[in-house]
Amino acid sequence: MPKDQRPSEAKRVNQDPLSKLAAAVQGGEAGSDHDILTGPDWITGRPPPPIECWDPDHCGDIGMEIRADGSWWHENAPIKRQKLVQLFASILRREADGLYYLVTPVEKVVVHVALHPLLVIDAEPLQGHTPETLILTLNTGGQIPLDANHPLALEPRAAHAAYVSLQHGLSALFSRAAWYRLAGLANDEGMIQSGGVRFSLLG
């Protein structure tokens, strides 16, 4: 590439809204001292930024969306880098107006969510723990317990598959495989017991 083209390319990259969002957030380092059962939600498996403390100006719509299958898109192009998806998931919240936003200390932009912003891709009992507790693995790499703080409900827009509520107004729909796994753990009455709470898979 000719040398005289490089500055203009660098300027274009720096002006990309996704790059600006990513640069505005300092992600935490992975840690081993996080208590899944009592700590805050680490939906990416890393300490989340303190988005509950940020109140930036709304900077509009940059064409961000999360489709019903959990995939992230920007201006009708899929975001394929998993690390970028994890970063954006860590700064996502739902506000009182019912809309989802990516939030940094200096700006926030709307995200159009077709169904639920996250997916549960697996459910597995926590070995050796009483009361029995299911640990749910998210498509963004984090794990959360199914309990009173993360209740289960059924989604009529997805053939009454289950979804779970998370912090910051977020939710995660069970993927087909995770839903079948969850159903296989239910008793004859369609009940799941986890974290000392009983949930019905039959509505």
Secondary structure in CASP SS format (residue, H / E / C, confidence):
PFRMAT SS
TARGET T0000
AUTHOR 0000-0000-0000
METHOD secondary structure of the structure
MODEL  1
M C 1.00
P C 1.00
K H 1.00
D H 1.00
Q H 1.00
R H 1.00
P H 1.00
S H 1.00
E H 1.00
A H 1.00
K H 1.00
R H 1.00
V H 1.00
N H 1.00
Q H 1.00
D C 1.00
P H 1.00
L H 1.00
S H 1.00
K H 1.00
L H 1.00
A H 1.00
A H 1.00
A C 1.00
V C 1.00
Q C 1.00
G C 1.00
G C 1.00
E C 1.00
A C 1.00
G C 1.00
S C 1.00
D C 1.00
H C 1.00
D C 1.00
I C 1.00
L C 1.00
T C 1.00
G C 1.00
P C 1.00
D C 1.00
W C 1.00
I C 1.00
T C 1.00
G C 1.00
R C 1.00
P C 1.00
P C 1.00
P C 1.00
P C 1.00
I H 1.00
E H 1.00
C H 1.00
W C 1.00
D C 1.00
P C 1.00
D E 1.00
H E 1.00
C C 1.00
G C 1.00
D C 1.00
I C 1.00
G C 1.00
M E 1.00
E E 1.00
I E 1.00
R C 1.00
A C 1.00
D C 1.00
G C 1.00
S C 1.00
W E 1.00
W E 1.00
H E 1.00
E C 1.00
N C 1.00
A E 1.00
P E 1.00
I C 1.00
K C 1.00
R C 1.00
Q H 1.00
K H 1.00
L H 1.00
V H 1.00
Q H 1.00
L H 1.00
F H 1.00
A H 1.00
S H 1.00
I C 1.00
L E 1.00
R E 1.00
R E 1.00
E C 1.00
A C 1.00
D C 1.00
G C 1.00
L C 1.00
Y E 1.00
Y E 1.00
L E 1.00
V E 1.00
T C 1.00
P C 1.00
V C 1.00
E E 1.00
K E 1.00
V E 1.00
V E 1.00
V E 1.00
H E 1.00
V E 1.00
A C 1.00
L C 1.00
H C 1.00
P C 1.00
L E 1.00
L E 1.00
V E 1.00
I E 1.00
D E 1.00
A E 1.00
E E 1.00
P E 1.00
L C 1.00
Q C 1.00
G C 1.00
H C 1.00
T C 1.00
P C 1.00
E C 1.00
T C 1.00
L E 1.00
I E 1.00
L E 1.00
T E 1.00
L E 1.00
N C 1.00
T C 1.00
G C 1.00
G C 1.00
Q E 1.00
I E 1.00
P E 1.00
L C 1.00
D E 1.00
A C 1.00
N C 1.00
H E 1.00
P C 1.00
L E 1.00
A E 1.00
L E 1.00
E E 1.00
P H 1.00
R H 1.00
A H 1.00
A C 1.00
H C 1.00
A E 1.00
A E 1.00
Y E 1.00
V E 1.00
S E 1.00
L C 1.00
Q H 1.00
H H 1.00
G H 1.00
L C 1.00
S E 1.00
A E 1.00
L E 1.00
F E 1.00
S C 1.00
R H 1.00
A H 1.00
A H 1.00
W H 1.00
Y H 1.00
R H 1.00
L H 1.00
A H 1.00
G H 1.00
L H 1.00
A C 1.00
N C 1.00
D C 1.00
E C 1.00
G C 1.00
M E 1.00
I E 1.00
Q E 1.00
S E 1.00
G C 1.00
G C 1.00
V E 1.00
R E 1.00
F E 1.00
S E 1.00
L C 1.00
L C 1.00
G C 1.00
END
